[in-house]
């Protein structure tokens, strides 16, 4: 089948009905996942620090060094969180924090090594592209050296955080201190070259337009053609509450559920080489999260035992394993618990 072009996806984004997009995305999903299995993972977000110098305007989570409320978790506090995760059958930690101005490679190596040695069955899915890039800079190492050392310590894969929208026009407004689009892609390219898989994310709904969004998809599709290293794509909407961007631009409001579903369906159609699309129930709520499964998503993501970043911006949705199983069965699909590599651990 001929690959969808940028012009074609733009036309669909702007003119197709929501029903039509849902039908097209469901057909594409069925081609990739004919068994009708919808997966989820039991994991925990552990934000090891909220100290960050990057000052993203869309973030309500970060604190400056020495600011009230700032923290760096101790190894003991992290262990307690992992013990609680294991107690409910969890298999993965999503491990990331602010970009701490003073922590170098030794800290991260010791941390990853400590977790991997104490909890060898827990997958460490951690550190965004900007964290890895900054660790390299402050430690006077190459990005490849940082990745190699973290992998040797026990890092399994890296999340897609920090992508926001891969359009430098957007990034210059909402996160001018962050990596450029090309730099974000390069960190993931180098990770894939070390056989460290990753995910790709997109945060839409700040100052982006349709062309910015298509540019983002194009970056992801091109790198996936090159490396095959992305396991999944995750789309989520900007949560404006309590953020500096909301104060600067009060006219920006949370994107509608219809906008989310339209973009989700289009991402399923455009990203023909990314096997898994994840529903963002954390930002959309469980009902739209379920509806996303009819707009191209084949994965409900995480039960999210702990989440701090999005909740700091006003989102407060939660869901447990039983609720996920019921939502999946409710639309006639078959629920399955997976691990980070999208390998099935248990069917229900």
TIVONU-967453 format. One record per residue (C-alpha): residue number from 1; x, z, y. Coordinates in steps of 0.1 Angstrom, whole numbers. Example, Ala and Ser with C-alpha at 12.3 -4.5 7.8 and 13.67 -1.06 7.14 Angstrom:
2
+-----+-------+-------+-------+
: pos :     u :     w :     v :
+-----+-------+-------+-------+
:   1 :   123 :    78 :   -45 :
:   2 :   137 :    71 :   -11 :
+-----+-------+-------+-------+
END
This chain:
348
+-----+-------+-------+-------+
: pos :     u :     w :     v :
+-----+-------+-------+-------+
:   1 :     0 :     0 :     0 :
:   2 :    13 :    -9 :    34 :
:   3 :    25 :    20 :    55 :
:   4 :     3 :    30 :    85 :
:   5 :    19 :    22 :   118 :
:   6 :    21 :    42 :   150 :
:   7 :    -4 :    19 :   167 :
:   8 :   -28 :    22 :   138 :
:   9 :   -27 :    60 :   136 :
:  10 :   -31 :    62 :   174 :
:  11 :   -62 :    40 :   171 :
:  12 :   -76 :    63 :   144 :
:  13 :   -68 :    94 :   164 :
:  14 :   -87 :    81 :   194 :
:  15 :  -116 :    61 :   179 :
:  16 :  -124 :    71 :   143 :
:  17 :  -152 :    95 :   136 :
:  18 :  -144 :   129 :   122 :
:  19 :  -163 :   120 :    90 :
:  20 :  -144 :    88 :    86 :
:  21 :  -111 :   106 :    91 :
:  22 :  -121 :   132 :    65 :
:  23 :  -130 :   106 :    40 :
:  24 :   -97 :    86 :    45 :
:  25 :   -76 :   118 :    43 :
:  26 :   -94 :   130 :    12 :
:  27 :   -88 :    97 :    -5 :
:  28 :   -50 :    99 :     3 :
:  29 :   -50 :   135 :    -9 :
:  30 :   -67 :   124 :   -42 :
:  31 :   -40 :    97 :   -47 :
:  32 :   -12 :   124 :   -44 :
:  33 :   -31 :   152 :   -62 :
:  34 :   -55 :   137 :   -87 :
:  35 :   -57 :   170 :  -106 :
:  36 :   -77 :   186 :   -77 :
:  37 :   -54 :   217 :   -78 :
:  38 :   -52 :   236 :   -45 :
:  39 :   -23 :   260 :   -43 :
:  40 :   -14 :   291 :   -24 :
:  41 :    16 :   315 :   -23 :
:  42 :    16 :   353 :   -21 :
:  43 :    43 :   362 :     4 :
:  44 :    51 :   383 :    34 :
:  45 :    64 :   373 :    68 :
:  46 :    93 :   396 :    77 :
:  47 :   104 :   393 :   113 :
:  48 :   138 :   411 :   111 :
:  49 :   140 :   413 :   149 :
:  50 :   119 :   404 :   179 :
:  51 :   149 :   403 :   203 :
:  52 :   153 :   367 :   216 :
:  53 :   170 :   351 :   245 :
:  54 :   153 :   317 :   243 :
:  55 :   122 :   326 :   265 :
:  56 :    97 :   301 :   250 :
:  57 :    67 :   300 :   272 :
:  58 :    43 :   298 :   243 :
:  59 :    56 :   331 :   227 :
:  60 :    40 :   365 :   231 :
:  61 :    62 :   381 :   204 :
:  62 :    97 :   382 :   217 :
:  63 :   115 :   409 :   236 :
:  64 :   147 :   408 :   256 :
:  65 :   177 :   429 :   246 :
:  66 :   171 :   465 :   257 :
:  67 :   135 :   458 :   266 :
:  68 :   109 :   483 :   256 :
:  69 :    95 :   475 :   222 :
:  70 :   125 :   456 :   210 :
:  71 :   137 :   462 :   174 :
:  72 :   160 :   451 :   146 :
:  73 :   148 :   462 :   112 :
:  74 :   171 :   483 :    90 :
:  75 :   179 :   471 :    55 :
:  76 :   158 :   501 :    43 :
:  77 :   128 :   490 :    63 :
:  78 :   131 :   455 :    49 :
:  79 :   134 :   469 :    14 :
:  80 :   102 :   488 :    18 :
:  81 :    83 :   457 :    30 :
:  82 :    96 :   438 :    -1 :
:  83 :    86 :   466 :   -24 :
:  84 :    51 :   465 :   -10 :
:  85 :    51 :   427 :   -15 :
:  86 :    62 :   430 :   -52 :
:  87 :    35 :   455 :   -58 :
:  88 :     8 :   429 :   -51 :
:  89 :    25 :   402 :   -71 :
:  90 :    43 :   384 :   -42 :
:  91 :    71 :   360 :   -49 :
:  92 :    85 :   349 :   -15 :
:  93 :    95 :   363 :    19 :
:  94 :    93 :   341 :    50 :
:  95 :   122 :   356 :    68 :
:  96 :   128 :   348 :   105 :
:  97 :   132 :   365 :   138 :
:  98 :   140 :   360 :   174 :
:  99 :   173 :   344 :   183 :
: 100 :   193 :   376 :   187 :
: 101 :   222 :   370 :   212 :
: 102 :   247 :   392 :   194 :
: 103 :   241 :   389 :   156 :
: 104 :   268 :   367 :   139 :
: 105 :   271 :   352 :   105 :
: 106 :   284 :   384 :    88 :
: 107 :   252 :   402 :    96 :
: 108 :   231 :   374 :    82 :
: 109 :   252 :   370 :    51 :
: 110 :   251 :   407 :    44 :
: 111 :   214 :   408 :    49 :
: 112 :   206 :   378 :    26 :
: 113 :   231 :   390 :     0 :
: 114 :   215 :   425 :     0 :
: 115 :   180 :   411 :    -5 :
: 116 :   191 :   386 :   -31 :
: 117 :   210 :   411 :   -52 :
: 118 :   184 :   438 :   -50 :
: 119 :   154 :   415 :   -55 :
: 120 :   167 :   385 :   -75 :
: 121 :   131 :   373 :   -83 :
: 122 :   121 :   371 :   -46 :
: 123 :   126 :   337 :   -30 :
: 124 :   142 :   339 :     5 :
: 125 :   126 :   312 :    27 :
: 126 :   142 :   320 :    60 :
: 127 :   158 :   312 :    93 :
: 128 :   145 :   285 :   117 :
: 129 :   167 :   256 :   129 :
: 130 :   174 :   273 :   162 :
: 131 :   185 :   305 :   145 :
: 132 :   209 :   286 :   123 :
: 133 :   222 :   266 :   152 :
: 134 :   228 :   297 :   173 :
: 135 :   244 :   316 :   144 :
: 136 :   268 :   287 :   142 :
: 137 :   276 :   288 :   179 :
: 138 :   280 :   325 :   182 :
: 139 :   301 :   327 :   150 :
: 140 :   322 :   296 :   160 :
: 141 :   313 :   278 :   128 :
: 142 :   297 :   244 :   120 :
: 143 :   260 :   243 :   111 :
: 144 :   270 :   231 :    76 :
: 145 :   293 :   261 :    71 :
: 146 :   265 :   285 :    81 :
: 147 :   241 :   268 :    57 :
: 148 :   267 :   269 :    29 :
: 149 :   274 :   306 :    34 :
: 150 :   238 :   316 :    36 :
: 151 :   230 :   295 :     5 :
: 152 :   259 :   312 :   -14 :
: 153 :   244 :   346 :    -3 :
: 154 :   210 :   337 :   -17 :
: 155 :   191 :   317 :     9 :
: 156 :   167 :   293 :   -10 :
: 157 :   150 :   272 :    17 :
: 158 :   143 :   271 :    55 :
: 159 :   110 :   270 :    73 :
: 160 :   100 :   245 :    99 :
: 161 :    97 :   269 :   128 :
: 162 :   109 :   259 :   162 :
: 163 :    97 :   223 :   159 :
: 164 :    67 :   229 :   181 :
: 165 :    63 :   192 :   191 :
: 166 :    93 :   170 :   186 :
: 167 :    90 :   154 :   220 :
: 168 :   116 :   163 :   245 :
: 169 :    91 :   158 :   273 :
: 170 :    71 :   187 :   258 :
: 171 :   100 :   208 :   249 :
: 172 :   115 :   206 :   284 :
: 173 :    83 :   223 :   296 :
: 174 :    75 :   249 :   270 :
: 175 :   109 :   257 :   255 :
: 176 :   137 :   243 :   277 :
: 177 :   164 :   265 :   261 :
: 178 :   155 :   254 :   226 :
: 179 :   171 :   226 :   205 :
: 180 :   162 :   190 :   214 :
: 181 :   141 :   170 :   189 :
: 182 :   172 :   153 :   176 :
: 183 :   190 :   186 :   172 :
: 184 :   161 :   202 :   153 :
: 185 :   161 :   172 :   129 :
: 186 :   198 :   173 :   125 :
: 187 :   197 :   210 :   113 :
: 188 :   172 :   200 :    87 :
: 189 :   192 :   169 :    77 :
: 190 :   223 :   191 :    72 :
: 191 :   202 :   216 :    52 :
: 192 :   188 :   188 :    29 :
: 193 :   224 :   176 :    24 :
: 194 :   232 :   210 :    10 :
: 195 :   202 :   208 :   -13 :
: 196 :   184 :   234 :     9 :
: 197 :   148 :   222 :    10 :
: 198 :   126 :   229 :    41 :
: 199 :    92 :   226 :    56 :
: 200 :    81 :   207 :    87 :
: 201 :    57 :   222 :   112 :
: 202 :    39 :   212 :   143 :
: 203 :    24 :   234 :   170 :
: 204 :     0 :   212 :   191 :
: 205 :   -23 :   220 :   220 :
: 206 :     1 :   231 :   248 :
: 207 :    11 :   202 :   270 :
: 208 :    13 :   175 :   243 :
: 209 :    -6 :   142 :   242 :
: 210 :   -13 :   118 :   214 :
: 211 :    19 :    99 :   218 :
: 212 :    40 :   131 :   216 :
: 213 :    22 :   140 :   184 :
: 214 :    29 :   106 :   168 :
: 215 :    65 :   108 :   178 :
: 216 :    67 :   141 :   160 :
: 217 :    52 :   126 :   128 :
: 218 :    76 :    97 :   131 :
: 219 :   107 :   121 :   132 :
: 220 :    94 :   139 :   101 :
: 221 :    86 :   107 :    82 :
: 222 :   119 :    91 :    90 :
: 223 :   139 :   121 :    79 :
: 224 :   119 :   124 :    47 :
: 225 :   126 :    87 :    40 :
: 226 :   163 :    95 :    44 :
: 227 :   166 :   129 :    25 :
: 228 :   133 :   137 :     7 :
: 229 :   140 :   173 :    17 :
: 230 :   107 :   184 :    32 :
: 231 :    84 :   202 :     7 :
: 232 :    54 :   204 :    30 :
: 233 :    40 :   198 :    65 :
: 234 :    21 :   226 :    84 :
: 235 :     0 :   219 :   115 :
: 236 :   -11 :   247 :   137 :
: 237 :   -26 :   251 :   171 :
: 238 :   -11 :   268 :   202 :
: 239 :   -24 :   303 :   206 :
: 240 :   -24 :   308 :   244 :
: 241 :   -34 :   345 :   248 :
: 242 :    -7 :   368 :   262 :
: 243 :    18 :   339 :   266 :
: 244 :    38 :   330 :   297 :
: 245 :    25 :   294 :   295 :
: 246 :   -11 :   307 :   298 :
: 247 :    -1 :   325 :   331 :
: 248 :    16 :   294 :   344 :
: 249 :   -11 :   269 :   333 :
: 250 :   -44 :   289 :   329 :
: 251 :   -63 :   256 :   324 :
: 252 :   -47 :   253 :   289 :
: 253 :   -72 :   267 :   264 :
: 254 :   -71 :   269 :   226 :
: 255 :   -76 :   235 :   209 :
: 256 :  -109 :   230 :   192 :
: 257 :  -114 :   231 :   154 :
: 258 :  -125 :   195 :   156 :
: 259 :   -92 :   186 :   173 :
: 260 :   -73 :   205 :   145 :
: 261 :   -92 :   187 :   117 :
: 262 :   -87 :   152 :   133 :
: 263 :   -49 :   158 :   136 :
: 264 :   -47 :   172 :   101 :
: 265 :   -64 :   142 :    86 :
: 266 :   -42 :   118 :   106 :
: 267 :   -11 :   137 :    95 :
: 268 :   -21 :   133 :    59 :
: 269 :   -25 :    95 :    64 :
: 270 :     7 :    91 :    84 :
: 271 :    30 :   113 :    63 :
: 272 :    27 :    93 :    31 :
: 273 :    61 :   106 :    18 :
: 274 :    54 :   144 :    23 :
: 275 :    35 :   155 :    -8 :
: 276 :    20 :   188 :     5 :
: 277 :     0 :   195 :    36 :
: 278 :    -8 :   231 :    43 :
: 279 :   -40 :   245 :    59 :
: 280 :   -35 :   268 :    88 :
: 281 :   -62 :   293 :    82 :
: 282 :   -40 :   319 :   101 :
: 283 :   -48 :   301 :   134 :
: 284 :   -81 :   285 :   125 :
: 285 :   -99 :   312 :   104 :
: 286 :  -109 :   311 :    68 :
: 287 :  -138 :   287 :    72 :
: 288 :  -120 :   260 :    90 :
: 289 :   -90 :   267 :    67 :
: 290 :  -113 :   259 :    38 :
: 291 :  -127 :   228 :    56 :
: 292 :   -91 :   216 :    61 :
: 293 :   -90 :   211 :    23 :
: 294 :  -116 :   183 :    28 :
: 295 :   -94 :   168 :    56 :
: 296 :   -62 :   162 :    36 :
: 297 :   -47 :   197 :    30 :
: 298 :   -39 :   206 :    -7 :
: 299 :   -24 :   240 :     0 :
: 300 :   -39 :   271 :    16 :
: 301 :    -5 :   285 :    25 :
: 302 :     2 :   322 :    23 :
: 303 :   -20 :   352 :    18 :
: 304 :     1 :   364 :    47 :
: 305 :     6 :   401 :    39 :
: 306 :    22 :   405 :    73 :
: 307 :    22 :   382 :   104 :
: 308 :    34 :   392 :   138 :
: 309 :    41 :   361 :   159 :
: 310 :     7 :   344 :   160 :
: 311 :   -11 :   377 :   160 :
: 312 :     8 :   387 :   192 :
: 313 :    -9 :   357 :   208 :
: 314 :   -44 :   367 :   199 :
: 315 :   -50 :   353 :   164 :
: 316 :   -62 :   380 :   140 :
: 317 :   -74 :   363 :   108 :
: 318 :   -66 :   377 :    74 :
: 319 :   -72 :   367 :    38 :
: 320 :   -64 :   381 :     4 :
: 321 :   -58 :   363 :   -30 :
: 322 :   -94 :   368 :   -42 :
: 323 :  -108 :   353 :   -10 :
: 324 :   -85 :   322 :   -13 :
: 325 :   -95 :   317 :   -49 :
: 326 :  -132 :   318 :   -40 :
: 327 :  -128 :   294 :   -11 :
: 328 :  -110 :   269 :   -32 :
: 329 :  -135 :   271 :   -61 :
: 330 :  -163 :   268 :   -35 :
: 331 :  -154 :   232 :   -27 :
: 332 :  -149 :   222 :   -64 :
: 333 :  -112 :   224 :   -66 :
: 334 :   -89 :   245 :   -89 :
: 335 :   -69 :   273 :   -74 :
: 336 :   -34 :   280 :   -85 :
: 337 :    -7 :   305 :   -73 :
: 338 :    26 :   287 :   -66 :
: 339 :    61 :   296 :   -57 :
: 340 :    82 :   283 :   -27 :
: 341 :    91 :   251 :   -46 :
: 342 :    54 :   243 :   -52 :
: 343 :    57 :   251 :   -89 :
: 344 :    25 :   265 :  -104 :
: 345 :    28 :   301 :  -115 :
: 346 :    -8 :   308 :  -125 :
: 347 :   -41 :   289 :  -126 :
: 348 :   -75 :   306 :  -120 :
+-----+-------+-------+-------+
END
